[in-house]
Amino acid sequence: MTTAKLFLHGVPDSPAIWRPLIDALELDDTPVALPALPGFTGPLPAGFAATKEAYADWAVGEAEALAAAHGPIDIVGHDWGALIAQRAATLRPDLIRSWAVSNAVIDPDYRGHRIARIWNTPLLGEIFMALSRPAALARGLAEQGVPAALAAEEARQWANKDKRRAILRLYRSAHGLDFSRDWARDLDRLPRRGALIWGADDPYVDRSVASRFAAARGFPLTMIEDAGHWAIAERPLTVAAALRAFWDGLDREARD
């Protein structure tokens, strides 16, 4: 039976960011879910706190629904989606056959990038959001390797004020991106079937973060050279090959 896949996008993206990779993976007969983080493509649901814990609980719910129909799943995350995927895997390892993350990990020593620190700062974050424009985001994404049409599509979501509010709440709930006091303490609960796939030229999360995590915890790391933070959209064929190799290894292990 083909293992169902759950893909979680990050900030400031939407599920559209996965399209190049999904096309490259050719998952025609595989159950696939690509949900939008609440508030990222529409209004924030009533009562949804938009904290890291709220998003982790939401992801567990998505995994539960997919696993109920298809058995333990493969969860894949990029950026904040990677952090949420790892957290969901520590909370409910019974739901997870494997996890794979791209360009973010729950690392006790990482303290965030410059924009994360801005978003974590009251008033400064609000000023940033008020002055930020979709056109500037589209240019920034394209400059970092996201295909221009996809960058423009993603940037249109930036007009959603709830999305910007949710991002501020999310980063502040994580003290920027400091997990040393909570999520990082539960990393020993991560399922052992996991992998890191990393754009080597990431300006937000340096490749050394991936290398340190992989070496310390014994997880395989595929470094994608000549790619940045959005390697999933910039080098989808290379990322797809790494994911397929990882999943094929699990399939062989199950058969043996």
C-alpha positions in Angstrom: 0.0 0.0 0.0 1.4 3.4 -1.0 2.2 5.6 2.0 0.2 8.9 2.2 2.1 12.1 2.1 1.4 15.3 4.1 3.2 18.5 3.0 3.4 21.5 5.3 4.5 24.9 3.8 6.2 27.7 5.7 6.4 31.5 6.0 5.5 33.5 4.0 4.2 30.8 1.6 1.1 28.9 0.8 0.5 25.3 -0.5 1.3 26.6 -4.0 5.0 26.6 -3.1 5.0 22.8 -3.3 3.7 22.7 -6.9 7.1 22.3 -8.6 8.2 19.5 -6.2 4.8 17.7 -6.4 5.0 17.7 -10.2 8.6 16.4 -10.0 7.6 13.6 -7.6 4.8 12.2 -9.9 2.8 11.0 -7.0 -0.2 9.9 -9.2 -1.4 6.9 -7.1 -0.4 8.3 -3.7 -2.8 10.0 -1.3 -1.4 13.6 -0.9 -2.5 16.4 1.4 -1.3 20.0 1.0 -3.2 22.0 3.6 -2.8 25.7 4.1 -1.7 26.8 7.5 -4.8 28.4 9.1 -4.9 32.1 8.3 -2.4 31.9 5.4 -4.8 31.7 2.5 -7.9 33.1 4.1 -9.3 34.5 7.4 -7.9 33.2 10.7 -10.5 30.7 12.0 -12.4 32.0 15.0 -10.6 31.2 18.2 -7.4 30.0 16.5 -4.5 31.5 18.5 -1.9 31.3 15.7 0.8 30.3 18.1 3.3 27.6 17.4 1.4 25.2 19.7 -1.8 26.0 17.9 -0.2 25.2 14.5 1.4 22.0 15.9 -2.0 20.8 17.2 -3.6 21.7 13.9 -0.9 19.6 12.1 -1.5 16.7 14.4 -5.1 16.9 13.4 -4.2 16.8 9.7 -1.9 13.8 10.3 -4.6 12.0 12.3 -7.2 12.4 9.4 -4.7 11.2 6.8 -3.5 8.3 8.9 -7.0 7.2 9.8 -7.7 6.7 6.1 -4.3 5.4 4.9 -2.2 4.3 7.9 1.1 6.0 9.1 2.1 8.8 6.9 5.2 10.5 5.4 5.2 14.1 6.6 7.3 16.7 4.7 7.9 20.3 5.8 9.6 23.4 4.6 10.6 26.4 6.7 8.0 26.8 9.5 6.3 23.7 8.0 9.4 21.8 8.8 9.4 22.9 12.4 5.7 22.1 12.8 6.2 18.7 11.0 9.0 17.8 13.5 6.9 18.9 16.4 3.8 16.9 15.2 6.1 13.9 14.8 7.3 14.2 18.4 3.8 14.6 19.7 2.3 11.7 17.7 5.0 9.4 16.5 2.4 6.7 16.1 1.0 8.6 13.1 4.3 9.0 11.3 6.1 6.5 9.1 8.8 9.1 8.3 9.5 12.8 8.3 11.6 14.9 6.0 12.4 18.6 6.4 13.8 21.3 4.2 15.7 24.3 5.4 14.6 24.4 9.0 15.0 22.1 12.0 14.2 22.4 15.7 17.7 23.3 16.8 18.4 24.3 20.4 21.3 26.6 19.4 19.6 28.5 16.5 18.3 31.9 17.4 16.7 33.1 14.2 17.5 35.4 11.4 17.2 39.2 11.1 13.6 39.3 9.8 12.5 36.8 12.5 13.9 39.1 15.2 12.0 42.1 13.6 8.8 40.1 13.6 9.4 39.1 17.2 9.7 42.7 18.3 6.4 44.5 19.2 5.7 47.6 17.2 8.7 47.0 14.9 7.1 43.9 13.5 3.8 45.8 13.0 5.7 48.6 11.1 7.4 46.0 9.0 4.1 44.4 8.1 2.4 47.8 7.4 5.2 48.9 5.0 5.6 45.5 3.3 4.0 45.2 -0.2 3.2 42.1 -2.3 5.3 43.4 -5.2 8.4 43.6 -3.0 7.8 40.1 -1.7 7.4 38.8 -5.3 10.8 40.4 -6.2 12.4 39.0 -3.2 11.2 35.4 -3.7 12.2 35.5 -7.4 15.6 36.8 -6.5 16.0 33.8 -4.2 15.2 31.3 -6.9 11.4 30.9 -6.8 10.1 30.8 -10.3 8.7 34.2 -11.2 5.1 33.2 -11.8 5.0 31.2 -8.6 6.7 34.1 -6.7 3.9 36.4 -7.9 1.2 33.9 -7.0 2.6 33.6 -3.5 3.0 37.4 -3.1 -0.7 37.9 -3.8 -1.5 36.2 -0.6 0.5 38.9 1.3 -2.5 41.2 0.9 -4.3 39.1 3.5 -4.0 41.0 6.7 -4.8 37.9 8.8 -1.8 36.2 7.3 0.5 39.0 8.5 -1.1 39.0 11.9 -0.7 35.2 12.1 3.0 35.4 11.2 3.6 37.9 14.0 1.8 35.8 16.5 3.6 32.7 15.4 7.1 34.2 15.6 6.4 35.8 19.0 5.1 32.5 20.4 8.5 31.1 19.5 10.5 34.1 20.8 11.7 34.7 17.3 13.0 31.2 16.6 14.3 30.0 20.0 13.2 26.5 20.8 15.8 25.8 23.4 13.3 26.0 26.2 10.5 23.8 24.9 10.3 21.9 21.5 14.1 21.2 21.4 13.8 19.3 24.7 11.6 16.7 23.1 13.8 15.9 20.1 14.6 12.5 21.5 11.0 11.6 20.7 11.5 12.2 17.0 10.8 9.0 14.9 14.1 7.5 13.7 13.1 7.5 10.1 13.8 11.1 9.2 15.9 13.1 6.7 17.1 16.6 6.0 17.2 18.1 2.5 18.9 21.5 2.4 19.5 24.3 0.0 23.2 25.0 0.7 23.1 28.7 0.1 20.2 29.5 2.5 20.6 33.1 3.8 18.2 32.5 6.7 19.3 29.1 8.1 22.9 28.4 7.4 24.0 25.0 6.2 25.9 24.6 9.4 22.6 24.3 11.3 21.6 21.3 9.1 25.1 19.7 9.4 25.2 20.1 13.2 21.7 18.6 13.6 22.3 15.7 11.3 25.7 14.8 12.8 24.4 15.1 16.4 21.3 13.0 15.9 22.3 10.6 13.2 19.8 11.6 10.5 20.8 11.6 6.8 21.4 15.0 5.2 21.2 15.8 1.4 22.8 19.2 0.7 21.5 20.8 -2.5 24.3 22.9 -3.9 23.5 26.1 -5.9 20.1 26.4 -4.2 18.9 28.6 -1.4 16.1 28.6 1.2 13.4 27.6 -1.4 15.3 24.7 -2.8 11.9 22.8 -3.0 10.9 25.3 -5.8 14.3 26.2 -7.1 15.7 22.7 -7.6 12.5 20.5 -7.5 14.0 17.6 -9.5 17.0 17.3 -7.2 14.9 17.5 -4.1 12.4 15.0 -5.6 15.3 12.6 -6.3 16.4 12.9 -2.7 12.9 12.3 -1.3 12.3 9.3 -3.6 15.6 7.7 -2.6 14.7 8.2 1.1 11.2 6.8 0.7 12.4 3.9 -1.5 14.8 2.9 1.2 12.0 2.8 3.7 9.9 0.6 1.3 12.8 -1.8 0.9 13.2 -1.9 4.6 9.5 -2.8 5.0 9.8 -5.6 2.4 12.8 -7.1 4.1 
